[in-house]
């Protein structure tokens, strides 16, 4: 089973400036990461079907991206 991973975020100049301002205010460095999830993005209907199946089978299901 794979858990979400973190990868360094690619920030534009405006985002970098904002990050630097925050670093100055808190007095220390920050590193920006973006989450990368292996899980599928399900519609509300798909999620409801997965939850219903979990309940019927008494298991927990994880939907992965193809």
Backbone torsions as a table, in degrees:
resi	resn	phi	psi	omega
1	UNK	NA	135.9	179.3
2	UNK	-103.5	137.3	175.0
3	UNK	-99.1	161.3	175.4
4	UNK	-56.5	145.2	178.4
5	UNK	-114.9	163.8	177.0
6	UNK	-115.0	137.3	177.2
7	UNK	-128.5	148.4	177.9
8	UNK	-55.8	136.1	-179.9
9	UNK	-81.6	145.1	174.1
10	UNK	-95.6	111.6	-176.2
11	UNK	-106.9	143.4	174.5
12	UNK	-79.8	176.4	-175.4
13	UNK	-61.1	-38.7	179.8
14	UNK	-64.6	-42.9	179.0
15	UNK	-66.9	-39.7	177.8
16	UNK	-63.4	-40.0	178.5
17	UNK	-63.5	-42.6	178.3
18	UNK	-63.0	-42.1	178.3
19	UNK	-61.7	-43.8	179.0
20	UNK	-63.3	-38.1	176.9
21	UNK	-62.4	-42.6	179.1
22	UNK	-66.0	-40.5	175.9
23	UNK	-57.5	-43.3	178.7
24	UNK	-62.3	-41.7	-178.3
25	UNK	-68.2	-37.7	-177.8
26	UNK	-91.7	-11.1	176.4
27	UNK	77.1	28.9	178.6
28	UNK	-166.2	166.3	-176.7
29	UNK	-76.1	151.3	174.3
30	UNK	-125.3	150.5	174.6
31	UNK	-123.5	129.5	-179.2
32	UNK	-93.8	126.9	175.9
33	UNK	-121.7	153.0	172.7
34	UNK	-117.3	134.1	178.6
35	UNK	-72.3	144.0	176.0
36	UNK	-128.8	112.8	-174.0
37	UNK	-104.2	138.1	176.0
38	UNK	-83.6	-2.7	-173.7
39	UNK	-84.0	149.8	-179.5
40	UNK	-75.1	144.6	172.3
41	UNK	-87.7	110.6	-175.8
42	UNK	-100.3	148.5	173.3
43	UNK	-71.7	166.8	178.7
44	UNK	-59.0	-39.4	-179.8
45	UNK	-67.0	-42.6	179.0
46	UNK	-64.4	-42.5	179.2
47	UNK	-62.2	-41.7	178.1
48	UNK	-62.5	-39.9	178.4
49	UNK	-65.2	-41.2	177.2
50	UNK	-62.7	-45.9	179.8
51	UNK	-62.5	-40.1	178.3
52	UNK	-63.3	-43.2	179.0
53	UNK	-65.4	-40.4	176.7
54	UNK	-57.2	-45.9	-178.6
55	UNK	-64.2	-43.3	-179.6
56	UNK	-64.7	-39.3	-175.6
57	UNK	-92.8	-14.3	-177.8
58	UNK	69.4	36.7	-179.4
59	UNK	-131.5	172.6	172.4
60	UNK	-113.5	130.1	-177.5
61	UNK	-112.0	145.2	174.9
62	UNK	-122.8	129.8	178.5
63	UNK	-100.9	124.2	-179.1
64	UNK	-102.3	154.7	173.9
65	UNK	-67.2	143.1	177.3
66	UNK	-71.4	NA	NA
